[in-house]
Amino acid sequence: MRILGIDPGINGAFASIYKDNITLHDLPTAGEGKHRIIATAVLAHQLKELAPTFAVMERVHAMPRQGVSSSFRFGQAFGAIEGVLGALGVSLSYVTPATWKRALGLSSDKDEARLRAIQLYPAAAENLQRRKDIDRAEALLIATWARDNIARGETDAA
């Protein structure tokens, strides 16, 4: 079973776990600055090659004090990812940050998640060294949560 974990957003990432192999990717984008969007054709190609059995994406919502433009861009990215997965026929579930972080013994501290991912997957440490690699780490931890919990039906699936 190849599991895909997704930390959505324009700066997001996805990770797959298959047996002892993990793969980390930043979400592909096109454009510059405020005009960046998810490069859906590239994402579709990457996911088609990975051939995930199912995917789990972090269920997120607009944040207080986040601007309308930022919220719209985030929603656009979230929907693009859902659309690509749907077009590829990949089953998708959702998990809240509180659920997967609690299960892995994490607080809301972003760097704590990055360090936990390195601890659990030392072979991936090279791709998780920078503080800005947090999205990769969170995608990997979401996939880890899914691997450990999906069989028991513990998703927050919509």
ABEGO torsion letter per residue (X at the ends): XBBBBBBBEAABBBBBBBEABBBBBBBBBBEBEAABBBBAAAAAAAAAAAGBABBBBBBBBBBBGBBAAAAAAAAAAAAAAAAAAAAAGBBBBBBBAAAAAAAAGBBABAAAAAAAAAAABAAAAAAAABAAAAAAAAAAAAAAAAAAAAAAGABABX
